[in-house]
């Protein structure tokens, strides 16, 4: 199974995570606390791993599967380059991996609680790093040197600024930084992969503790009870019209 995890990890590295669906769900409580959950459905990577020469490993693994949910606390100190504040946040988090070869399913989830809306961005930034370290751990650390040549992992979220407080959420494009997005090797790789039919779709969900008084944003879809905000974009949407991810919500 470790060899199989290595194949899947390399596949995701080479295609720059360009063939999966990601869902970020923020749930806010009345006092400003809540949870942020990041789920990545990378089921298509199992087929890619097979195309890359992993067919024998997939066949050998047969009906083996992983369905694991665990606390991130034990591994917090082993994640490199984290501040003490970040380690404290990681210790509160949980992770889950579901991989079923027979059903062609590969889904990961990282979830963090937060005490105030101001912690949401910090928790979200940690999710990608924790996921990468978790995958390496599941693979037994046996990652060939070639996988280390991939560009630095970035996110479309890196190109926005955030002002989150209890009662108001703002996400705005950092226009100056966005001028360099075309040179972002990681995101450029995702766009190229999308051009080959390996679509990346990102869904953002915000569950409010009470109905929204105001919800501005080109890409926003507000539920009938005004307590759920949803935004769905592709990598092409980000490059063509990044304002689709901007919003201002008062509740």
C-alpha positions as CSV (number, residue, x, y, z in Angstrom):
1,X,0.0,0.0,0.0
2,X,2.9,2.4,0.7
3,X,4.1,2.0,-2.9
4,X,0.7,2.8,-4.1
5,X,0.5,5.9,-2.0
6,X,3.8,7.0,-3.5
7,X,2.5,6.6,-7.0
8,X,-0.6,8.6,-6.2
9,X,1.4,11.3,-4.5
10,X,3.7,11.6,-7.5
11,X,0.8,11.7,-9.9
12,X,-0.7,14.6,-8.0
13,X,2.6,16.4,-7.9
14,X,3.3,16.0,-11.6
15,X,-0.2,17.2,-12.6
16,X,0.0,19.9,-9.9
17,X,-3.3,18.8,-8.4
18,X,-5.1,19.8,-11.6
19,X,-7.7,17.0,-11.7
20,X,-9.6,17.2,-8.5
21,X,-12.5,18.9,-6.9
22,X,-11.9,20.9,-3.7
23,X,-14.5,22.1,-1.2
24,X,-13.8,24.6,1.5
25,X,-16.6,24.9,4.1
26,X,-16.6,27.5,6.8
27,X,-19.2,27.1,9.6
28,X,-19.6,30.0,11.9
29,X,-21.3,30.0,15.3
30,X,-23.1,33.0,16.9
31,X,-20.1,33.8,19.1
32,X,-17.6,33.9,16.2
33,X,-16.1,30.5,16.7
34,X,-16.6,27.7,14.2
35,X,-14.8,25.2,11.9
36,X,-13.1,25.3,8.6
37,X,-13.0,22.1,6.5
38,X,-11.0,21.5,3.3
39,X,-12.0,18.4,1.3
40,X,-10.1,17.3,-1.8
41,X,-11.6,14.7,-4.1
42,X,-8.7,13.3,-6.0
43,X,-10.3,10.1,-7.2
44,X,-9.2,10.7,-10.8
45,X,-5.6,10.4,-9.7
46,X,-6.0,6.6,-9.2
47,X,-6.6,6.3,-12.9
48,X,-3.6,8.6,-13.6
49,X,-1.4,6.5,-11.3
50,X,-2.3,3.5,-13.4
51,X,-1.4,5.3,-16.6
52,X,1.9,6.3,-15.1
53,X,2.9,2.6,-14.6
54,X,1.1,1.9,-11.4
55,X,-1.3,-0.7,-12.8
56,X,0.6,-3.6,-11.2
57,X,0.6,-1.9,-7.8
58,X,-3.1,-1.3,-8.2
59,X,-3.8,-4.9,-9.1
60,X,-1.6,-6.2,-6.4
61,X,-3.4,-4.0,-3.8
62,X,-6.6,-5.6,-4.9
63,X,-9.5,-4.6,-2.6
64,X,-7.3,-2.9,0.0
65,X,-8.6,0.4,1.2
66,X,-7.9,3.2,3.7
67,X,-10.7,4.8,5.7
68,X,-8.9,6.7,8.5
69,X,-9.8,9.7,10.6
70,X,-7.3,10.9,13.2
71,X,-6.1,13.8,15.3
72,X,-3.3,16.0,14.0
73,X,-1.9,16.6,17.5
74,X,0.7,13.8,17.6
75,X,2.4,14.9,14.4
76,X,2.2,18.7,14.9
77,X,5.8,19.0,16.1
78,X,7.2,17.0,13.2
79,X,5.8,19.4,10.5
80,X,8.7,21.6,9.4
81,X,8.8,25.4,9.5
82,X,5.8,26.0,11.8
83,X,5.7,28.7,14.4
84,X,4.5,27.7,17.9
85,X,1.2,29.4,17.2
86,X,0.7,27.4,14.1
87,X,1.7,24.1,15.9
88,X,-0.9,24.9,18.6
89,X,-3.6,25.3,15.9
90,X,-2.5,22.1,14.1
91,X,-2.9,20.2,17.4
92,X,-6.6,21.1,17.4
93,X,-7.1,19.8,13.9
94,X,-8.3,16.4,12.5
95,X,-7.6,14.7,9.2
96,X,-9.3,12.0,7.2
97,X,-8.3,9.9,4.2
98,X,-10.6,7.6,2.3
99,X,-9.1,5.5,-0.5
100,X,-11.0,2.6,-2.0
101,X,-9.3,1.1,-5.0
102,X,-12.2,-1.1,-6.0
103,X,-14.6,1.9,-6.1
104,X,-12.0,4.3,-7.5
105,X,-12.3,6.7,-4.6
106,X,-9.6,8.9,-3.1
107,X,-10.8,11.7,-0.8
108,X,-8.9,13.7,1.9
109,X,-10.1,16.1,4.5
110,X,-8.4,18.5,6.9
111,X,-10.6,20.3,9.5
112,X,-9.6,23.0,12.1
113,X,-11.7,24.6,14.8
114,X,-11.3,28.4,15.4
115,X,-12.2,30.7,18.2
116,X,-12.6,33.9,16.2
117,X,-13.1,34.6,12.5
118,X,-9.6,36.1,12.5
119,X,-8.1,32.6,12.8
120,X,-9.8,31.3,9.6
121,X,-7.1,32.4,7.2
122,X,-4.3,31.0,9.4
123,X,-6.1,27.7,9.6
124,X,-6.8,27.6,5.8
125,X,-3.1,28.3,5.0
126,X,-2.1,25.4,7.2
127,X,-4.4,22.9,5.5
128,X,-2.3,22.5,2.3
129,X,0.9,22.0,4.2
130,X,-0.6,19.5,6.6
131,X,-2.2,17.6,3.7
132,X,1.2,17.2,2.0
133,X,2.9,16.0,5.2
134,X,0.1,13.6,5.9
135,X,0.4,12.1,2.4
136,X,4.1,11.7,2.9
137,X,3.5,10.0,6.2
138,X,1.1,7.6,4.7
139,X,3.6,6.8,2.0
140,X,6.2,6.0,4.7
141,X,8.4,9.0,3.6
142,X,9.4,7.0,0.6
143,X,9.2,9.8,-2.0
144,X,11.6,9.6,-4.9
145,X,13.8,12.6,-5.5
146,X,12.0,13.5,-8.8
147,X,8.8,14.5,-6.9
148,X,10.8,17.1,-5.1
149,X,11.3,19.0,-8.3
150,X,7.7,20.2,-8.4
151,X,7.1,24.0,-8.1
152,X,6.3,25.5,-4.7
153,X,2.7,24.8,-3.8
154,X,0.5,27.9,-4.0
155,X,-3.2,28.5,-4.0
156,X,-5.6,30.9,-5.7
157,X,-6.5,32.1,-2.2
158,X,-3.0,33.5,-1.9
159,X,-4.0,36.3,-4.3
160,X,-6.7,37.8,-2.0
161,X,-6.8,39.8,1.2
162,X,-9.2,39.0,4.0
163,X,-11.0,40.9,6.7
164,X,-12.9,38.5,8.9
165,X,-14.7,39.6,12.0
166,X,-17.8,38.5,13.9
167,X,-20.6,39.9,11.8
168,X,-18.7,40.7,8.6
169,X,-16.5,38.8,6.1
170,X,-14.6,40.5,3.3
171,X,-12.5,38.8,0.6
172,X,-10.8,41.1,-1.9
173,X,-8.4,40.6,-4.8
174,X,-4.9,41.8,-4.2
175,X,-4.6,43.4,-7.6
176,X,-0.9,44.1,-7.3
177,X,-0.1,40.5,-6.5
178,X,-2.4,39.2,-9.1
179,X,-0.3,40.8,-11.8
180,X,2.2,38.1,-11.2
181,X,-0.3,35.2,-11.2
182,X,0.6,34.4,-14.8
183,X,4.1,33.6,-13.7
184,X,3.0,31.3,-10.8
185,X,4.4,27.9,-12.0
186,X,2.0,25.9,-9.8
187,X,-1.2,27.6,-10.9
188,X,0.1,27.8,-14.5
189,X,0.5,24.0,-14.3
190,X,-3.1,23.6,-13.1
191,X,-4.3,25.8,-16.0
192,X,-2.4,23.8,-18.5
193,X,-3.8,20.5,-17.0
194,X,-7.3,22.0,-17.3
195,X,-6.6,22.7,-20.9
196,X,-6.0,18.9,-21.4
197,X,-9.4,18.1,-19.9
198,X,-8.2,17.6,-16.3
199,X,-10.6,20.1,-14.7
200,X,-10.1,21.7,-11.3
201,X,-13.2,22.9,-9.6
202,X,-13.2,24.8,-6.3
203,X,-16.4,25.2,-4.2
204,X,-16.5,27.7,-1.3
205,X,-19.3,27.3,1.3
206,X,-19.9,29.7,4.2
207,X,-22.6,28.7,6.8
208,X,-23.7,31.7,8.7
209,X,-25.2,31.6,12.2
210,X,-28.0,34.0,11.2
211,X,-29.4,35.3,7.9
212,X,-27.1,37.6,5.9
213,X,-28.1,41.3,6.0
214,X,-25.9,42.0,3.0
215,X,-24.2,39.6,0.5
216,X,-22.2,41.3,-2.3
217,X,-20.2,39.4,-4.9
218,X,-20.4,38.5,-8.6
219,X,-20.0,34.8,-7.9
220,X,-22.1,34.5,-4.8
221,X,-25.2,32.2,-4.6
222,X,-27.2,32.8,-1.4
223,X,-29.6,30.2,-0.1
224,X,-33.3,30.9,0.4
225,X,-32.9,31.3,4.1
226,X,-29.9,33.6,3.5
227,X,-27.7,31.6,5.9
228,X,-25.6,29.7,3.3
229,X,-23.2,31.4,0.8
230,X,-21.8,29.3,-2.1
231,X,-19.2,30.2,-4.7
232,X,-18.1,27.7,-7.4
233,X,-15.1,28.5,-9.7
234,X,-12.7,26.8,-12.0
235,X,-9.0,27.7,-12.6
236,X,-10.0,29.4,-15.8
237,X,-12.5,31.6,-13.9
238,X,-9.6,32.7,-11.6
239,X,-7.4,33.8,-14.5
240,X,-10.2,35.3,-16.6
241,X,-12.2,37.0,-13.9
242,X,-10.7,36.8,-10.4
243,X,-13.4,39.2,-9.1
244,X,-15.8,36.1,-9.0
245,X,-14.1,35.1,-5.7
246,X,-14.5,38.5,-4.1
247,X,-17.3,39.1,-1.5
248,X,-18.6,41.2,1.3
249,X,-21.0,39.6,3.7
250,X,-22.7,41.1,6.7
251,X,-24.8,39.0,9.0
